[in-house]
């Protein structure tokens, strides 16, 4: 190698080293500038995201620390925010205002979701009393606020009264009230609205500590023992006759074989739900028309007070490990669902079969249905239907059947007895259906449905129009003698 070549290679090495050092120094300065800007440039999105992440995380973490068995929870986020604002770690006013309003909206929204499912039932039970108490507390708070305002503040300064409003809402830890007060003051005072959040922030910590301290003081003054209270609540739950009772039963009553769940329910006069049946290793999800067979293993839910009667009527309680296996093999899927639609509140499960007539009426897929009055009464159609028209064009019927060979083998006296028994049952059935129709119609009208009574002339026109359907039904029945007898009976 020549000296010239060696010198060139050395120069190249020094140039590469210089460039590398320059890049490293540039990256170092750029990184430091970026980190410094991240904490100081309040206009950048990265700074705003970091601000909220640090304040919320720090507040939630410190809120979990317990002192004397008591922690402040998410309240500590406010203290973390006060500290961040004090050291200048903040965001633009427009951003803070937006996040404050948006956070308040989320807060009120989540409170609504939490209390919504039981709001109306609780309001019916003690709504008036609770509202009177709430109004009394508000009036008392306002009176104390004005007393403090006139005793300790300079009433000549216009900003003191709005500041006392912030102190009021901070003392009672009422964040939605603070938002409403700011909106009201903004509409009254315009751009000159004072920042009442300062008073809120100053009073809020003492408000939280005061509530905690007051609760502890009441506990000791009234000599309340938490363990005794918990035991009393547990005993109350145990003694609650309406508490749900879950059990697996085996069908031992042979007279239940072949009868539907609806028939068994009506006969027992007890409220229960059968959610699954295990028959010959196959899982069945029962409906009202599903029949039971002796030896079926069923899963029953009923009230505590009815559990013993249900067991005595159906069969003794057993352990059914197959149900757990069915869940593992996904033959049955279990899900927990949070109800968020207000219109679902108060609906029974029977009304939530949206593939049924109820759902079709509710969403407007159909605008009417043809059924005996018992059907809309039992299915709750009065929630989604306003009118019911009494056309009297159909009637439920029980058919008394017997094997023809067996009937012919009987003596004339026995045949006559069976015929007379059948006629008696038919008359009893008609009277029973009429009574049940009256009860169902009364239920429909109590729930707001309006009854249209069809006149005799309108019924006659209806019958004439219905005759156009006779050929189709004659073909379907395929028994002219029976068809003619039915038509003659109704005409």
Backbone torsions as a table, in degrees:
resi	resn	phi	psi	omega
1	UNK	NA	137.4	178.0
2	UNK	-80.1	159.3	179.5
3	UNK	-62.8	-36.2	-179.7
4	UNK	-62.3	-43.3	179.0
5	UNK	-65.0	-41.1	-179.9
6	UNK	-62.5	-42.1	179.8
7	UNK	-63.3	-39.6	-179.6
8	UNK	-64.6	-42.0	179.2
9	UNK	-64.2	-41.6	179.2
10	UNK	-62.1	-43.7	178.6
11	UNK	-60.7	-41.3	178.8
12	UNK	-62.0	-40.4	178.6
13	UNK	-63.7	-43.5	178.6
14	UNK	-65.0	-39.1	177.3
15	UNK	-62.6	-43.0	179.6
16	UNK	-63.5	-41.2	178.6
17	UNK	-64.3	-40.2	179.9
18	UNK	-64.6	-44.1	179.1
19	UNK	-63.7	-41.1	-179.9
20	UNK	-63.2	-45.6	178.7
21	UNK	-63.0	-36.8	179.3
22	UNK	-65.5	-41.5	179.5
23	UNK	-66.1	-43.6	179.4
24	UNK	-61.1	-43.6	179.8
25	UNK	-64.6	-38.0	178.9
26	UNK	-66.4	-44.2	179.4
27	UNK	-64.6	-36.9	179.1
28	UNK	-63.8	-48.0	179.2
29	UNK	-64.6	-40.4	-179.0
30	UNK	-65.0	-40.8	179.7
31	UNK	-64.9	-42.9	179.5
32	UNK	-65.8	-40.6	177.8
33	UNK	-63.3	-41.0	-179.1
34	UNK	-65.0	-44.2	178.5
35	UNK	-65.1	-41.4	179.5
36	UNK	-64.6	-41.0	178.8
37	UNK	-67.2	-32.3	-179.1
38	UNK	-61.0	-33.5	-177.8
39	UNK	-96.0	-16.3	-174.4
40	UNK	-112.7	-28.5	-178.4
41	UNK	-83.8	92.5	-174.1
42	UNK	-70.3	-10.8	-179.1
43	UNK	-84.4	-14.7	-175.6
44	UNK	-82.1	147.8	178.6
45	UNK	-65.9	-34.4	179.3
46	UNK	-63.0	-40.6	179.3
47	UNK	-64.1	-43.2	-178.6
48	UNK	-65.3	-43.1	178.1
49	UNK	-62.9	-42.3	178.3
50	UNK	-64.2	-40.6	-179.6
51	UNK	-57.2	-52.5	-177.2
52	UNK	-68.9	-35.1	178.8
53	UNK	-64.4	-45.1	-178.1
54	UNK	-67.1	-48.0	-176.0
55	UNK	-64.3	-46.1	-178.1
56	UNK	-67.7	-45.7	-179.2
57	UNK	-61.8	-46.0	-179.9
58	UNK	-63.4	-42.8	-179.7
59	UNK	-64.7	-43.2	180.0
60	UNK	-65.9	-40.4	-179.1
61	UNK	-65.8	-48.3	-179.5
62	UNK	-67.6	-28.7	179.4
63	UNK	-67.5	-17.0	178.5
64	UNK	-84.3	-11.5	-179.9
65	UNK	-73.4	128.3	-178.3
66	UNK	-103.0	134.8	175.6
67	UNK	-122.2	114.1	-176.0
68	UNK	66.1	29.6	180.0
69	UNK	80.4	7.3	-177.0
70	UNK	-122.5	134.0	175.2
71	UNK	-125.3	155.0	-178.1
72	UNK	-88.8	-11.0	177.8
73	UNK	64.2	-142.0	-176.6
74	UNK	-69.3	-10.1	176.7
75	UNK	-58.7	-28.5	-178.1
76	UNK	-66.4	-18.2	176.2
77	UNK	-60.6	-37.3	177.1
78	UNK	-61.4	-44.0	179.8
79	UNK	-64.8	-38.8	177.2
80	UNK	-64.4	-37.8	177.3
81	UNK	-66.4	-40.0	177.2
82	UNK	-61.5	-43.2	178.8
83	UNK	-63.5	-43.5	179.8
84	UNK	-63.3	-40.8	178.1
85	UNK	-67.0	-33.8	-179.2
86	UNK	-65.4	-37.6	-178.3
87	UNK	-90.1	5.0	176.4
88	UNK	88.1	7.7	178.6
89	UNK	-87.9	86.5	-171.9
90	UNK	-139.3	-171.7	-177.2
91	UNK	-132.4	169.6	178.0
92	UNK	-59.0	150.6	-177.2
93	UNK	-60.0	-38.5	-179.6
94	UNK	-63.3	-39.8	178.3
95	UNK	-67.1	-42.9	179.0
96	UNK	-62.3	-40.4	179.6
97	UNK	-64.3	-44.4	179.4
98	UNK	-62.4	-46.9	-178.6
99	UNK	-65.7	-34.0	177.4
100	UNK	-64.0	-47.4	179.8
101	UNK	-66.5	-42.4	-179.1
102	UNK	-65.9	-41.0	177.7
103	UNK	-64.3	-38.2	178.0
104	UNK	-65.1	-39.7	177.6
105	UNK	-62.0	-46.2	178.7
106	UNK	-62.2	-39.9	-179.1
107	UNK	-61.6	-50.3	-178.9
108	UNK	-65.7	-37.8	179.9
109	UNK	-62.2	-45.3	-178.4
110	UNK	-69.0	-35.1	175.3
111	UNK	-62.0	-41.5	178.4
112	UNK	-62.2	-43.1	177.9
113	UNK	-62.9	-35.9	-176.0
114	UNK	-72.4	-43.3	-174.8
115	UNK	-95.1	-11.2	-175.2
116	UNK	-57.4	-48.4	-175.7
117	UNK	-56.5	-33.0	-178.1
118	UNK	-111.2	11.2	-173.2
119	UNK	-64.5	-51.8	-172.4
120	UNK	-69.7	-37.1	177.6
121	UNK	-65.8	-40.9	177.8
122	UNK	-68.2	-35.6	-179.8
123	UNK	-65.7	-37.7	178.5
124	UNK	-65.2	-36.0	-176.1
125	UNK	-74.6	-46.8	-176.7
126	UNK	-144.1	28.0	-175.0
127	UNK	-62.6	-43.6	-178.0
128	UNK	-64.4	-45.7	-179.8
129	UNK	-62.6	-44.5	-179.4
130	UNK	-64.5	-38.9	179.4
131	UNK	-68.5	-37.1	176.5
132	UNK	-64.6	-42.7	177.6
133	UNK	-63.5	-42.3	179.5
134	UNK	-62.8	-43.9	178.6
135	UNK	-62.9	-38.3	178.8
136	UNK	-64.4	-42.6	178.6
137	UNK	-63.6	-41.3	179.9
138	UNK	-63.3	-46.0	179.3
139	UNK	-61.3	-42.1	178.8
140	UNK	-63.4	-42.2	178.6
141	UNK	-62.6	-43.4	-179.9
142	UNK	-64.1	-40.1	179.0
143	UNK	-62.5	-43.0	178.3
144	UNK	-65.2	-39.0	179.2
145	UNK	-61.1	-46.7	179.9
146	UNK	-65.8	-35.8	177.8
147	UNK	-62.6	-45.0	178.0
148	UNK	-65.8	-36.8	-179.2
149	UNK	-62.9	-47.3	-177.9
150	UNK	-76.3	-23.0	-178.2
151	UNK	-87.0	-35.6	-169.5
152	UNK	-119.3	-6.8	-175.4
153	UNK	-118.6	155.9	176.0
154	UNK	-80.7	107.7	-175.5
155	UNK	-72.0	-9.3	179.3
156	UNK	-79.0	-16.4	178.7
157	UNK	-90.6	120.9	-174.5
158	UNK	-68.2	-19.6	-176.8
159	UNK	-83.1	-10.7	-175.9
160	UNK	-72.7	-39.8	-178.8
161	UNK	-64.9	-47.0	174.8
162	UNK	-59.0	-35.7	178.4
163	UNK	-65.0	-35.5	177.2
164	UNK	-66.1	-31.0	175.6
165	UNK	-62.9	-42.5	175.8
166	UNK	-62.1	-39.6	177.6
167	UNK	-63.2	-39.9	179.6
168	UNK	-59.0	-50.1	-177.5
169	UNK	-71.4	-29.2	175.2
170	UNK	-70.4	-37.5	-178.8
171	UNK	-66.1	-32.5	179.2
172	UNK	-99.8	9.4	178.4
173	UNK	50.8	45.9	-177.1
174	UNK	-104.8	89.0	-178.7
175	UNK	-67.6	-44.3	176.6
176	UNK	-60.5	-34.7	177.3
177	UNK	-63.8	-38.0	176.7
178	UNK	-60.5	-45.1	179.2
179	UNK	-62.4	-42.2	178.8
180	UNK	-65.0	-39.6	179.2
181	UNK	-65.4	-40.2	178.5
182	UNK	-64.0	-40.5	177.5
183	UNK	-63.9	-42.2	-179.3
184	UNK	-65.2	-44.9	178.8
185	UNK	-65.4	-36.6	178.3
186	UNK	-63.4	-38.9	179.2
187	UNK	-72.0	-25.6	-179.6
188	UNK	-87.6	-46.7	-172.0
189	UNK	-100.5	-9.7	177.4
190	UNK	67.6	-134.0	-176.2
191	UNK	-73.1	-13.7	-178.8
192	UNK	-89.4	17.2	-178.1
193	UNK	-65.3	124.1	178.3
194	UNK	-71.4	158.3	-179.3
195	UNK	-84.9	93.4	-177.5
196	UNK	-76.8	-9.0	179.4
197	UNK	-64.4	-24.7	178.0
198	UNK	-63.3	-45.3	177.2
199	UNK	-64.3	-38.1	177.7
200	UNK	-61.5	-46.4	-177.5
201	UNK	-66.0	-35.5	-179.8
202	UNK	-70.0	-37.3	-176.0
203	UNK	-85.5	-24.2	-172.7
204	UNK	-60.2	-47.7	-179.8
205	UNK	-57.7	-44.2	179.0
206	UNK	-68.4	-31.4	176.6
207	UNK	-63.3	-43.8	178.8
208	UNK	-64.4	-47.7	-179.7
209	UNK	-64.6	-35.9	179.2
210	UNK	-65.6	-40.5	178.6
211	UNK	-64.9	-44.0	178.8
212	UNK	-63.8	-45.9	179.9
213	UNK	-64.0	-39.6	178.4
214	UNK	-64.1	-40.3	178.5
215	UNK	-62.5	-43.6	178.7
216	UNK	-65.4	-39.9	-179.6
217	UNK	-64.2	-43.2	178.5
218	UNK	-61.7	-38.4	179.9
219	UNK	-60.0	-43.5	-178.0
220	UNK	-79.7	-35.3	179.7
221	UNK	-65.0	-43.4	-179.8
222	UNK	-86.1	-0.4	178.1
223	UNK	55.0	49.5	-179.7
224	UNK	-87.5	128.6	175.8
225	UNK	-106.5	119.0	-173.9
226	UNK	-61.0	-37.9	-178.5
227	UNK	-64.0	-39.8	178.0
228	UNK	-64.5	-38.8	179.4
229	UNK	-65.6	-42.0	178.6
230	UNK	-64.5	-39.9	178.3
231	UNK	-64.3	-37.9	180.0
232	UNK	-66.9	-40.2	178.0
233	UNK	-65.6	-40.9	178.2
234	UNK	-63.1	-40.8	179.2
235	UNK	-65.5	-35.8	178.6
236	UNK	-65.0	-39.4	178.1
237	UNK	-67.6	-38.4	-179.4
238	UNK	-65.8	-37.4	-177.3
239	UNK	-83.6	-3.7	-179.0
240	UNK	-72.2	114.0	-175.7
241	UNK	-69.1	-21.3	-177.9
242	UNK	-92.3	3.8	179.4
243	UNK	-63.6	134.9	-178.6
244	UNK	-61.9	140.0	178.3
245	UNK	-124.1	123.4	-177.4
246	UNK	-107.3	135.4	-179.4
247	UNK	-157.7	151.5	173.5
248	UNK	-100.6	127.2	-179.2
249	UNK	-123.2	155.2	171.1
250	UNK	-111.5	132.2	-177.3
251	UNK	-72.6	112.3	-179.3
252	UNK	-113.2	-17.9	179.8
253	UNK	-77.7	108.0	-175.4
254	UNK	-65.9	-20.5	-179.4
255	UNK	-75.3	-11.0	176.5
256	UNK	-82.7	-17.0	-177.1
257	UNK	-60.4	128.6	178.2
258	UNK	87.4	-5.1	179.6
259	UNK	-96.5	145.4	-177.7
260	UNK	-78.6	164.2	178.3
261	UNK	-62.5	-36.6	179.5
262	UNK	-66.0	-41.8	178.8
263	UNK	-63.9	-41.6	179.3
264	UNK	-65.2	-41.7	179.3
265	UNK	-62.3	-46.1	-179.4
266	UNK	-66.0	-36.1	-178.4
267	UNK	-71.0	-40.7	-176.9
268	UNK	-73.8	-28.6	-175.7
269	UNK	61.0	32.7	177.2
270	UNK	-127.1	142.3	178.6
271	UNK	-85.9	122.4	175.3
272	UNK	-152.5	161.1	178.0
273	UNK	-128.4	130.0	173.9
274	UNK	-104.6	113.0	-174.2
275	UNK	-92.7	-18.0	179.1
276	UNK	-162.6	151.8	178.7
277	UNK	-129.8	135.1	175.1
278	UNK	-110.5	116.0	-177.5
279	UNK	-132.3	116.5	179.6
280	UNK	54.4	39.6	177.2
281	UNK	81.1	-1.2	-179.3
282	UNK	-105.0	134.5	179.2
283	UNK	-85.5	130.7	179.2
284	UNK	-122.2	128.1	172.4
285	UNK	-91.9	107.4	-169.4
286	UNK	-76.8	153.6	170.7
287	UNK	-119.3	179.8	-179.5
288	UNK	-64.4	-25.2	-178.8
289	UNK	-91.2	-2.8	-179.6
290	UNK	-71.3	134.1	180.0
291	UNK	-95.2	150.5	175.7
292	UNK	-96.4	152.7	174.9
293	UNK	-129.0	150.7	178.8
294	UNK	-62.6	134.2	-177.9
295	UNK	96.3	-7.6	176.6
296	UNK	-63.4	142.5	173.3
297	UNK	-104.5	122.5	-171.9
298	UNK	-126.1	154.8	177.9
299	UNK	-110.5	117.0	-172.4
300	UNK	-115.4	140.2	171.0
301	UNK	-123.0	125.0	178.7
302	UNK	-148.8	179.7	176.9
303	UNK	-79.2	159.7	-179.5
304	UNK	-58.6	-38.4	-175.6
305	UNK	-72.1	-20.3	-179.4
306	UNK	-98.5	-7.7	-172.7
307	UNK	-59.9	-44.4	-177.2
308	UNK	-65.5	-41.0	-179.8
309	UNK	-66.7	-39.2	179.3
310	UNK	-65.3	-42.6	177.3
311	UNK	-61.8	-44.3	-178.3
312	UNK	-63.4	-32.3	-176.8
313	UNK	-83.7	-36.9	-174.3
314	UNK	-96.8	-54.0	-177.0
315	UNK	164.1	171.7	-174.4
316	UNK	-77.7	163.5	-177.0
317	UNK	-80.7	140.7	-178.4
318	UNK	-137.2	173.0	173.5
319	UNK	-102.1	129.8	-177.3
320	UNK	-122.1	87.2	179.9
321	UNK	-66.3	-19.3	-178.4
322	UNK	-63.1	-29.2	179.9
323	UNK	-63.1	-40.8	177.7
324	UNK	-65.6	-38.1	178.0
325	UNK	-65.6	-37.3	179.0
326	UNK	-63.1	-36.8	179.0
327	UNK	-67.8	-38.4	179.8
328	UNK	-65.4	-35.7	-179.2
329	UNK	-86.8	7.4	175.3
330	UNK	65.5	19.4	172.5
331	UNK	-71.3	-22.3	173.3
332	UNK	-134.3	131.5	-176.4
333	UNK	-109.8	130.5	179.3
334	UNK	-111.4	129.6	179.9
335	UNK	-136.4	147.0	171.9
336	UNK	-100.9	130.6	-174.6
337	UNK	-122.5	129.8	175.6
338	UNK	-90.2	123.0	-180.0
339	UNK	-82.4	118.0	-179.6
340	UNK	-119.1	-11.6	-179.7
341	UNK	-87.0	119.2	-177.2
342	UNK	-59.1	-32.6	-176.8
343	UNK	-69.5	-11.8	178.7
344	UNK	-82.4	-20.5	-177.6
345	UNK	-57.0	131.2	177.5
346	UNK	86.8	-7.2	-179.6
347	UNK	-78.9	142.6	173.8
348	UNK	-82.7	164.0	-179.6
349	UNK	-62.8	-30.9	179.7
350	UNK	-62.5	-28.5	-178.5
351	UNK	-83.4	-8.2	-176.9
352	UNK	-95.8	10.1	174.6
353	UNK	-80.7	85.8	-169.8
354	UNK	-71.8	-11.9	174.8
355	UNK	-83.5	-4.3	-176.8
356	UNK	-90.8	-174.8	-179.8
357	UNK	-62.9	-37.3	-179.4
358	UNK	-56.9	-50.1	179.7
359	UNK	-63.8	-38.6	179.6
360	UNK	-65.5	-37.8	176.2
361	UNK	-68.2	-38.4	-176.7
362	UNK	-66.6	-42.1	-177.5
363	UNK	-93.4	4.5	175.2
364	UNK	83.8	9.2	177.9
365	UNK	-62.7	-39.5	173.4
366	UNK	-126.8	157.4	-178.8
367	UNK	-114.6	9.1	178.5
368	UNK	-173.5	170.8	179.3
369	UNK	-153.2	156.6	-177.6
370	UNK	-116.8	112.2	-177.2
371	UNK	-156.6	157.9	167.6
372	UNK	-60.0	154.4	-172.9
373	UNK	-62.2	-22.0	179.0
374	UNK	-64.7	-31.2	-176.3
375	UNK	-67.9	-54.0	177.7
376	UNK	-63.5	-29.5	178.5
377	UNK	-68.8	-44.6	-178.7
378	UNK	-72.6	-31.6	-175.8
379	UNK	-91.4	-3.0	178.1
380	UNK	72.1	30.4	-179.5
381	UNK	-65.6	-15.2	179.3
382	UNK	-63.9	-16.0	176.2
383	UNK	-75.0	-26.5	-172.8
384	UNK	-124.6	7.3	-178.3
385	UNK	-140.6	137.2	-173.7
386	UNK	-96.5	-38.4	-172.5
387	UNK	-117.8	151.9	170.5
388	UNK	-135.6	129.9	-178.2
389	UNK	-107.0	125.9	-177.4
390	UNK	-91.2	93.2	-178.2
391	UNK	-89.9	-19.4	-179.7
392	UNK	54.6	34.6	-176.3
393	UNK	-99.1	-1.1	179.1
394	UNK	-144.5	154.7	-178.4
395	UNK	-147.0	141.9	175.8
396	UNK	-72.9	148.8	-176.6
397	UNK	-143.0	145.1	172.6
398	UNK	-106.3	131.7	-179.2
399	UNK	-103.1	123.9	176.2
400	UNK	-90.6	114.0	-175.7
401	UNK	-119.5	149.5	177.7
402	UNK	-152.6	146.2	178.2
403	UNK	-59.1	129.1	-174.6
404	UNK	-62.2	-39.8	179.0
405	UNK	-64.0	-41.2	178.7
406	UNK	-65.2	-41.8	-178.8
407	UNK	-63.4	-41.7	-179.6
408	UNK	-67.9	-23.7	-179.3
409	UNK	-79.6	-10.4	-179.2
410	UNK	-81.0	160.6	176.1
411	UNK	-73.1	159.0	177.8
412	UNK	-55.9	-36.5	179.1
413	UNK	-64.5	-41.9	178.8
414	UNK	-66.7	-41.5	178.0
415	UNK	-61.3	-43.0	-179.8
416	UNK	-64.3	-38.1	179.1
417	UNK	-63.8	-42.1	-179.9
418	UNK	-65.9	-41.3	-179.9
419	UNK	-64.1	-44.3	179.7
420	UNK	-66.1	-36.5	176.6
421	UNK	-64.7	-40.2	177.8
422	UNK	-64.0	-42.0	177.8
423	UNK	-63.3	-38.8	178.3
424	UNK	-64.3	-44.2	-180.0
425	UNK	-62.5	-38.7	179.6
426	UNK	-62.5	-44.6	179.4
427	UNK	-64.9	-42.3	178.0
428	UNK	-61.8	-40.1	-179.3
429	UNK	-63.6	-41.7	179.3
430	UNK	-62.1	-45.2	179.3
431	UNK	-64.0	-42.7	179.7
432	UNK	-62.8	-42.4	179.8
433	UNK	-65.1	-39.3	178.5
434	UNK	-61.7	-41.3	178.6
435	UNK	-65.5	-42.4	179.4
436	UNK	-67.5	-34.9	177.1
437	UNK	-65.1	-39.4	178.1
438	UNK	-63.3	-42.6	178.8
439	UNK	-63.4	-43.8	-179.1
440	UNK	-66.3	-40.9	-179.4
441	UNK	-65.4	-37.3	176.9
442	UNK	-63.9	-39.9	178.1
443	UNK	-64.7	-41.0	179.9
444	UNK	-63.5	-44.8	-179.0
445	UNK	-68.8	-35.3	177.1
446	UNK	-62.9	-29.8	-178.5
447	UNK	-95.1	15.0	168.7
448	UNK	102.6	-2.6	178.7
449	UNK	-75.4	144.6	179.2
450	UNK	-104.4	131.0	-174.4
451	UNK	-95.6	127.9	173.2
452	UNK	-102.3	115.6	177.2
453	UNK	-88.1	122.4	-178.3
454	UNK	-82.1	131.3	-179.4
455	UNK	-73.3	165.4	-179.8
456	UNK	-62.0	-38.2	179.3
457	UNK	-66.5	-40.1	178.7
458	UNK	-68.0	-37.2	177.0
459	UNK	-63.9	-38.3	179.8
460	UNK	-64.8	-42.5	177.4
461	UNK	-65.7	-38.6	178.5
462	UNK	-61.5	-43.8	-179.7
463	UNK	-64.4	-38.8	179.0
464	UNK	-64.0	-41.6	179.0
465	UNK	-67.7	-36.0	-178.1
466	UNK	-67.2	-21.9	-178.9
467	UNK	-63.0	-20.8	177.9
468	UNK	-65.9	-18.1	179.2
469	UNK	-89.5	-9.4	-175.2
470	UNK	-56.6	-46.2	-177.9
471	UNK	-58.4	-39.6	-179.3
472	UNK	-64.5	-44.6	-179.1
473	UNK	-71.7	-33.7	177.1
474	UNK	-61.5	-41.7	178.7
475	UNK	-67.7	-37.4	-178.9
476	UNK	-67.9	-42.4	-179.8
477	UNK	-72.5	-36.2	176.3
478	UNK	59.8	36.6	176.4
479	UNK	-151.5	94.6	-174.4
480	UNK	-61.4	-39.0	-178.0
481	UNK	-62.6	-45.7	178.9
482	UNK	-65.5	-43.4	-178.4
483	UNK	-62.3	-46.6	-179.3
484	UNK	-63.5	-36.4	179.2
485	UNK	-65.4	-41.1	179.2
486	UNK	-65.9	-44.7	-178.4
487	UNK	-64.0	-42.8	179.9
488	UNK	-64.1	-35.3	179.8
489	UNK	-65.3	-41.3	-178.2
490	UNK	-80.9	-28.2	179.7
491	UNK	-80.8	NA	NA
